[in-house]
Protein backbone atom coordinates (compact mmCIF):
# COMPACT_ATOMS: atom_id res chain seq x y z
CA UNK A 1 0.00 0.00 0.00
CA UNK A 2 1.11 3.53 -0.69
CA UNK A 3 2.00 5.84 2.19
CA UNK A 4 3.66 9.18 2.76
CA UNK A 5 5.21 10.52 5.95
CA UNK A 6 6.06 14.11 6.72
CA UNK A 7 7.80 13.72 10.08
CA UNK A 8 7.71 17.39 11.07
CA UNK A 9 4.45 19.17 11.82
CA UNK A 10 6.27 22.49 11.72
CA UNK A 11 9.58 23.86 10.47
CA UNK A 12 10.93 27.23 11.59
CA UNK A 13 13.71 29.01 9.69
CA UNK A 14 15.10 32.52 9.55
CA UNK A 15 14.79 34.49 6.35
CA UNK A 16 17.83 33.99 4.16
CA UNK A 17 18.68 30.60 5.65
CA UNK A 18 18.31 27.36 3.74
CA UNK A 19 15.18 25.32 4.39
CA UNK A 20 14.37 21.63 4.19
CA UNK A 21 10.95 20.02 4.51
CA UNK A 22 11.18 16.25 4.82
CA UNK A 23 9.15 13.55 3.11
CA UNK A 24 9.49 9.78 2.99
CA UNK A 25 7.27 7.46 1.01
CA UNK A 26 6.32 3.85 0.42
CA UNK A 27 4.97 2.55 -2.87
CA UNK A 28 5.00 -0.83 -4.54
CA UNK A 29 6.18 0.27 -7.97
CA UNK A 30 8.05 3.26 -9.33
CA UNK A 31 6.84 6.38 -7.55
CA UNK A 32 5.57 9.62 -8.96
CA UNK A 33 6.32 12.19 -6.25
CA UNK A 34 4.94 15.68 -5.83
CA UNK A 35 5.16 18.74 -3.63
CA UNK A 36 2.27 21.16 -3.25
CA UNK A 37 1.96 24.39 -1.26
CA UNK A 38 -1.16 25.80 0.36
CA UNK A 39 -1.46 29.43 1.37
CA UNK A 40 -4.18 30.49 3.85
CA UNK A 41 -7.70 30.21 2.46
CA UNK A 42 -6.40 28.99 -0.88
CA UNK A 43 -6.32 25.75 -2.80
CA UNK A 44 -3.15 23.77 -3.31
CA UNK A 45 -0.60 24.89 -5.84
CA UNK A 46 1.71 22.48 -7.62
CA UNK A 47 5.42 23.12 -6.88
CA UNK A 48 7.33 20.28 -8.52
CA UNK A 49 7.30 16.62 -9.41
CA UNK A 50 9.61 13.66 -9.87
CA UNK A 51 8.61 11.16 -12.53
CA UNK A 52 11.87 9.79 -13.85
CA UNK A 53 15.37 10.94 -14.74
CA UNK A 54 17.53 13.37 -12.77
CA UNK A 55 17.18 12.90 -9.04
CA UNK A 56 17.30 16.65 -8.42
CA UNK A 57 14.18 18.37 -9.67
CA UNK A 58 13.62 22.09 -9.78
CA UNK A 59 10.25 23.72 -9.38
CA UNK A 60 8.44 26.96 -8.86
CA UNK A 61 9.55 29.86 -6.62
CA UNK A 62 13.15 28.58 -6.34
CA UNK A 63 12.22 25.29 -4.69
CA UNK A 64 13.91 22.01 -5.51
CA UNK A 65 13.65 18.45 -4.27
CA UNK A 66 15.94 15.47 -4.28
CA UNK A 67 14.69 11.96 -4.99
CA UNK A 68 16.62 9.35 -3.01
CA UNK A 69 15.51 5.86 -3.94
CA UNK A 70 17.60 4.02 -1.33
CA UNK A 71 16.22 6.17 1.48
CA UNK A 72 12.76 6.43 -0.10
CA UNK A 73 12.84 10.17 0.48
CA UNK A 74 11.87 13.26 -1.46
CA UNK A 75 12.87 16.25 0.65
CA UNK A 76 11.92 19.76 -0.41
CA UNK A 77 14.67 22.38 -0.27
CA UNK A 78 15.34 26.02 -0.93
CA UNK A 79 18.75 27.69 -0.60
CA UNK A 80 17.45 30.96 0.86
CA UNK A 81 14.05 31.20 2.55
CA UNK A 82 11.71 34.15 2.17
CA UNK A 83 9.03 35.29 4.61
CA UNK A 84 6.55 34.79 1.78
CA UNK A 85 7.42 31.07 1.72
CA UNK A 86 5.51 30.65 4.99
CA UNK A 87 2.72 28.22 4.16
CA UNK A 88 1.56 24.62 4.50
CA UNK A 89 3.49 22.12 2.37
CA UNK A 90 2.25 18.72 1.27
CA UNK A 91 4.17 15.81 -0.18
CA UNK A 92 2.21 13.34 -2.32
CA UNK A 93 2.86 10.02 -4.07
CA UNK A 94 1.26 8.08 -6.90
CA UNK A 95 2.14 4.51 -7.81
CA UNK A 96 3.81 5.31 -11.12
CA UNK A 97 2.28 4.90 -14.55
CA UNK A 98 0.08 1.99 -13.48
CA UNK A 99 -1.38 3.69 -10.44
CA UNK A 100 -3.80 5.92 -12.29
CA UNK A 101 -4.82 8.98 -10.36
CA UNK A 102 -4.87 7.32 -6.93
CA UNK A 103 -2.81 9.73 -4.82
CA UNK A 104 -1.71 9.68 -1.19
CA UNK A 105 -0.85 12.92 0.58
CA UNK A 106 1.20 13.45 3.69
CA UNK A 107 -0.31 15.23 6.69
CA UNK A 108 1.47 18.46 5.79
CA UNK A 109 4.29 20.53 7.27
CA UNK A 110 3.76 24.13 8.26
CA UNK A 111 6.72 26.31 7.37
CA UNK A 112 7.33 29.53 9.30
CA UNK A 113 9.97 31.89 7.97
CA UNK A 114 10.90 34.61 10.39
CA UNK A 115 12.20 37.98 9.22
CA UNK B 1 -7.60 31.24 -17.82
CA UNK B 2 -6.91 27.61 -16.96
CA UNK B 3 -8.79 26.74 -13.82
CA UNK B 4 -10.75 24.29 -11.72
CA UNK B 5 -13.98 25.82 -10.44
CA UNK B 6 -15.87 24.51 -7.43
CA UNK B 7 -19.27 25.64 -6.24
CA UNK B 8 -20.34 26.56 -3.69
CA UNK B 9 -17.33 27.87 -1.76
CA UNK B 10 -19.15 27.67 1.56
CA UNK B 11 -22.12 25.54 2.56
CA UNK B 12 -23.92 24.92 5.82
CA UNK B 13 -26.51 22.18 5.75
CA UNK B 14 -28.44 19.87 8.04
CA UNK B 15 -27.97 16.19 8.60
CA UNK B 16 -29.63 14.08 5.95
CA UNK B 17 -30.31 16.78 3.37
CA UNK B 18 -28.85 15.71 0.02
CA UNK B 19 -26.33 18.08 -1.53
CA UNK B 20 -24.09 18.33 -4.56
CA UNK B 21 -20.79 20.16 -4.88
CA UNK B 22 -19.94 20.91 -8.48
CA UNK B 23 -16.49 20.84 -10.05
CA UNK B 24 -15.61 21.95 -13.56
CA UNK B 25 -12.28 22.24 -15.36
CA UNK B 26 -11.54 24.01 -18.65
CA UNK B 27 -8.23 22.30 -19.50
CA UNK B 28 -9.52 19.12 -21.18
CA UNK B 29 -7.90 17.04 -18.44
CA UNK B 30 -8.54 13.32 -18.35
CA UNK B 31 -8.05 12.87 -14.61
CA UNK B 32 -10.25 14.42 -11.94
CA UNK B 33 -10.44 13.78 -8.23
CA UNK B 34 -12.07 14.82 -4.97
CA UNK B 35 -10.25 15.22 -1.67
CA UNK B 36 -11.19 16.20 1.83
CA UNK B 37 -8.80 18.09 4.08
CA UNK B 38 -8.97 17.68 7.83
CA UNK B 39 -6.52 19.08 10.41
CA UNK B 40 -3.64 16.72 11.09
CA UNK B 41 -4.75 14.29 8.38
CA UNK B 42 -3.66 16.13 5.26
CA UNK B 43 -5.69 15.47 2.13
CA UNK B 44 -7.47 12.19 1.70
CA UNK B 45 -8.74 11.09 -1.67
CA UNK B 46 -12.46 10.36 -1.83
CA UNK B 47 -12.98 9.36 -5.48
CA UNK B 48 -11.11 9.81 -8.71
CA UNK B 49 -11.90 9.51 -12.37
CA UNK B 50 -9.50 8.64 -15.17
CA UNK B 51 -11.93 9.52 -17.95
CA UNK B 52 -15.60 9.88 -18.83
CA UNK B 53 -17.70 7.15 -17.20
CA UNK B 54 -14.60 5.78 -15.40
CA UNK B 55 -14.53 6.35 -11.64
CA UNK B 56 -12.84 4.61 -8.75
CA UNK B 57 -12.76 4.79 -4.97
CA UNK B 58 -10.03 6.58 -3.11
CA UNK B 59 -9.25 6.04 0.55
CA UNK B 60 -12.41 7.52 2.10
CA UNK B 61 -15.36 6.94 -0.29
CA UNK B 62 -18.02 6.05 2.29
CA UNK B 63 -20.96 8.45 2.23
CA UNK B 64 -20.05 9.99 -1.11
CA UNK B 65 -21.00 9.47 -4.74
CA UNK B 66 -19.56 10.87 -7.95
CA UNK B 67 -20.33 10.80 -11.63
CA UNK B 68 -18.35 11.68 -14.77
CA UNK B 69 -20.79 12.09 -17.62
CA UNK B 70 -18.75 14.82 -19.32
CA UNK B 71 -15.01 15.30 -19.39
CA UNK B 72 -15.10 18.76 -17.81
CA UNK B 73 -17.45 18.05 -14.87
CA UNK B 74 -17.05 15.85 -11.80
CA UNK B 75 -19.73 16.55 -9.17
CA UNK B 76 -19.51 15.22 -5.62
CA UNK B 77 -22.81 14.05 -4.15
CA UNK B 78 -23.60 13.55 -0.48
CA UNK B 79 -26.89 11.63 -0.42
CA UNK B 80 -27.38 11.88 3.36
CA UNK B 81 -24.75 14.14 4.91
CA UNK B 82 -23.64 13.57 8.48
CA UNK B 83 -21.65 15.80 10.86
CA UNK B 84 -18.47 13.72 10.33
CA UNK B 85 -18.50 14.93 6.72
CA UNK B 86 -17.87 18.48 7.90
CA UNK B 87 -14.62 19.28 6.14
CA UNK B 88 -12.82 21.30 3.48
CA UNK B 89 -13.25 19.69 0.07
CA UNK B 90 -11.02 20.10 -2.95
CA UNK B 91 -11.48 19.07 -6.54
CA UNK B 92 -8.40 18.54 -8.71
CA UNK B 93 -7.65 17.71 -12.31
CA UNK B 94 -4.64 16.59 -14.27
CA UNK B 95 -3.51 15.49 -17.69
CA UNK B 96 -2.81 11.76 -17.81
CA UNK B 97 0.74 12.30 -19.06
CA UNK B 98 1.62 15.42 -17.06
CA UNK B 99 0.64 14.42 -13.57
CA UNK B 100 0.91 17.66 -11.61
CA UNK B 101 -2.60 18.48 -10.51
CA UNK B 102 -4.56 21.73 -10.64
CA UNK B 103 -6.74 22.31 -7.58
CA UNK B 104 -9.93 24.24 -7.11
CA UNK B 105 -10.30 26.86 -4.40
CA UNK B 106 -12.08 24.53 -2.03
CA UNK B 107 -15.56 24.11 -0.56
CA UNK B 108 -15.97 24.44 3.17
CA UNK B 109 -18.88 22.22 4.19
CA UNK B 110 -20.49 22.24 7.62
CA UNK B 111 -23.12 19.63 8.46
CA UNK B 112 -25.13 20.36 11.61
Interface residues (C-beta under 8 A of the other chain):
Chain A: X6 X32 X34 X36 X42 X43 X44 X45 X46 X48 X49 X51 X90 X92 X94 X100 X101 X102 X103 X104 X105 X106 X107 X108
Chain B: X4 X31 X32 X33 X35 X40 X41 X42 X43 X44 X45 X48 X49 X50 X56 X58 X59 X90 X92 X94 X99 X100 X101 X102 X103 X104 X105 X106
